Amino acid sequence: MHVSQDLSRLLNVADKLAQQRGDQFISSELFVLAGFEDRTTLARLYKETRLQRAALEKAIEEVRGGEQVTDPGAEEKRGALEKYTVDMTALAAVASSIR
């Protein structure tokens, strides 16, 4: 299996961003941030939706709390999914048990 040139370029940019921040691993938020420096559909979508890089970087810093990503489980330890998303699978399970 091979990754596309676009994905490879995006991963390289994310890796550079991780290195600049002193991270040992590429976190998902850096992958999203790398989209600003990419020349693919993702960068176009950011532009179309008027997503501002500075606003995204600020949100990333708030979620990270200044911490570096030094282990592969760093995102889980932060609890970002629990804090900032809704678990639709859990909601569906509750809804189906009520019926």
C-alpha positions in Angstrom: 0.0 0.0 0.0 1.3 3.5 -0.9 0.2 6.9 0.3 -0.5 9.6 -2.2 2.0 12.4 -2.7 -0.5 14.8 -1.2 -0.8 12.8 2.0 3.0 12.3 2.1 3.5 16.0 1.8 0.9 16.7 4.5 2.6 14.2 6.9 6.0 15.9 6.2 4.6 19.3 7.1 2.9 17.9 10.3 6.3 16.3 11.2 8.1 19.6 10.8 5.5 21.4 13.0 5.9 18.7 15.6 9.7 19.1 15.6 9.3 22.9 15.9 7.1 22.4 19.0 9.5 19.9 20.5 7.0 17.0 20.1 8.2 13.5 19.7 5.0 12.4 17.9 2.7 14.0 15.4 -0.6 14.8 17.1 -3.9 15.0 15.3 -4.1 18.8 15.8 -0.8 19.3 14.0 -2.1 17.2 11.2 -5.0 19.6 10.9 -2.7 22.6 11.2 -0.5 21.3 8.5 -3.4 21.7 6.1 -2.7 25.4 6.0 0.6 24.8 4.4 -0.5 22.2 2.0 -1.6 22.8 -1.6 -4.5 20.3 -1.7 -8.2 20.2 -1.1 -7.8 20.7 2.6 -6.1 24.1 2.2 -8.8 25.1 -0.2 -11.5 24.1 2.2 -9.9 26.1 5.0 -9.8 29.1 2.7 -13.5 28.6 1.6 -14.6 28.3 5.2 -12.5 31.3 6.3 -10.7 29.2 8.9 -8.0 31.4 10.4 -4.6 29.8 11.2 -4.1 32.1 14.2 -7.5 31.1 15.6 -6.7 27.4 15.2 -3.3 27.8 16.7 -4.8 29.5 19.7 -7.3 26.7 20.2 -4.6 24.1 19.9 -2.6 25.9 22.6 -5.6 26.1 24.9 -6.2 22.3 24.5 -2.6 21.4 25.0 -2.0 23.7 27.9 1.6 24.3 26.8 2.4 20.6 27.0 4.5 18.8 24.4 3.6 15.5 22.8 6.2 13.1 24.2 4.3 9.8 24.1 1.8 8.2 21.7 -1.0 8.3 24.2 -0.7 12.1 24.9 -4.0 12.9 23.3 -5.9 10.4 25.3 -4.3 11.7 28.5 -5.5 15.2 27.7 -9.1 13.9 27.4 -9.7 16.2 24.5 -12.2 13.9 22.9 -14.3 13.8 26.1 -14.0 17.5 26.6 -14.6 18.8 23.0 -16.7 16.1 21.2 -19.9 14.1 21.6 -19.7 10.3 21.6 -22.4 9.5 19.1 -21.9 5.8 19.6 -22.7 6.0 23.3 -25.7 8.2 22.7 -27.0 5.7 20.1 -26.5 2.9 22.6 -28.5 4.7 25.2 -31.2 5.6 22.7 -31.5 2.0 21.6 -31.7 0.7 25.2 -34.7 3.0 25.9 -36.8 1.6 23.1 
